[in-house]
Amino acid sequence: MKTMLTRCFLAAAVAGVTAASAQAETTLRMAHFWPGASGINEDIFEAWAETIEEVSGGDLTVEMFPSGTLAKPDAIYEAAANGIADIGATAQGYTAGRFPLSQIVELPGVATTATQGACVLQTLYDDGHLDSEYEDTRPLFMFTTGPGGIHTIDTDVQRPEDLEGLRIRRPTAVAGQMLDNMGAEPVGMPAPDIYTSMQRGVIDGLSFPWEGLKGFRINELVNYHTEVPFYTLIFVATMNQRAYDSLTPEQQAVINDNAGMKWAENAGEVFDRLDVEGKQEAVDAGHTIREIDNPLDHPDWQKPLRDGIESYLTELEERGLPGREVYDAALEASESCATQQG
């Protein structure tokens, strides 16, 4: 009888340890829209996931869902908010009108590199300027592309007038407004849809950073590039609050230690490197590349861009939002970030 009781106690103890271990080991589902083989997935998200697993001693693992396989690109943020995904990484502009203050960083002249843009966006969030826009999730880190230009199949764009009537894919409404000011016909669609849309003749070109041309294989379809840095696309990697709250204090500490500016700037550095590679790919293919330096002061380009900035800030004011205050803070952060990285 005593032996049987001892065995029962041992079995219960082992079961308790097993249950505790199972509870401690957590797999987080992470959704994003970049291709699985892209440098963005491998060098940012997979690198982050590997760091989380290593630092946690295997208590935390991340299951990656690239290419919009868990949620469509324009639904990834909502998927993170409602728990379909534990973590989501997406472009804020894919959810039109939801992140208007964050999208101030998309305006021309705020950032000249992805590393600087990531620093600016993360600084605005860290300083509390953007708190109200992310109350339904727990942001991990924010980042941006490098400046986006214009890329077309068969039109050599040297002045805004050359865009007249062209159907140009725009990533967000902010960039779309700039394109509309230039005379183009902006067409909204997520990045993964661009390749087939160009093949089918739905669009004549697109606005994109060099990194995107490489990551989504767009250099295969376009022949002309105009380096007119008129927008920067912003992103957020964010976590479902309930998923975070369910973690042990030790697991939460691992997440907290791998969030914020460190990973924002890591992401920016990856984008900057891929921008160089994307442009080199176009050079090697013999494409025509036009460079427009300082477009906000360029006689041909400054009016549509400056008008676009003013229009966006006025729109925010009409909505009762502190647009100009955040814009000034973004420019201040831009200068500070450039100095730090210089």
SULPE-V240566 format. One record per backbone hydrogen bond with DSSP energy under -1.0 kcal/mol. NH is the residue of the N-H (numbers start at 1). CO is the residue of the C=O. Records with the same first field share a line. If there is no record, write none. Layout:
# SULPE-V240566
NH->CO + CO
This chain:
# SULPE-V240566
5->1
6->2
7->3
8->4
9->5
10->6
11->7
12->8
13->9
14->10
15->11
16->12
17->13
18->14
19->15
20->16
21->17
22->18
23->19
24->20
25->21
26->59
28->61
30->63
31->87
32->65
38->35
42->38
43->39
44->40
45->40
46->41
48->44
49->45
50->46
51->47
52->48
53->49
54->50
55->51
56->52
57->54
58->53
59->56
61->26
63->28
65->30
67->34
68->32
69->66
75->72
79->75
80->76
81->77
82->78
84->79
85->79
86->29
87->29
88->238
89->31
90->236
94->91
95->92
98->95
103->99
104->101
105->102
106->103
107->104
110->107
117->113
118->114
119->115
120->116
121->117
122->118
123->119
124->120
125->121
126->122
127->123
128->125
129->124
133->130
134->131
137->134
138->239
140->237
141->237
143->235
145->233
148->231
149->208
150->226
151->206
152->224
153->204
157->155
162->159
163->160
164->161
165->183
166->163
168->185
169->205
170->187
176->172
177->173
178->174
179->175
180->176
181->177
182->178
183->180
184->179
185->166
187->168
193->190
194->191
197->193
198->194
199->195
200->196
201->198
202->197
204->167
205->167
206->151
207->169
208->149
213->209
214->210
215->211
216->212
217->214
218->213
219->213
220->217
221->218
222->218
223->152
224->152
225->288
226->150
227->290
228->226
230->148 + 228
232->106
235->143
236->90
237->141
238->88
239->138
240->86
244->240
245->241
246->242
247->244
252->248
253->249
254->250
255->251
256->252
257->253
260->140
264->260
265->261
266->262
267->263
268->264
269->265
270->266
271->267
272->268
273->269
274->270
275->271
276->272
277->273
278->274
279->275
280->276
281->277
282->278
283->279
284->280
285->281
286->283
287->282
288->223
290->225
292->227
297->294
302->298
305->301
306->302
307->303
308->304
309->305
310->306
311->307
312->308
313->309
314->310
315->311
316->312
317->313
318->314
320->317
321->316
323->321
326->322
327->323
328->324
329->325
330->326
331->327
332->328
333->329
334->330
335->331
336->332
337->333
338->334
339->335
340->336
341->337
342->338
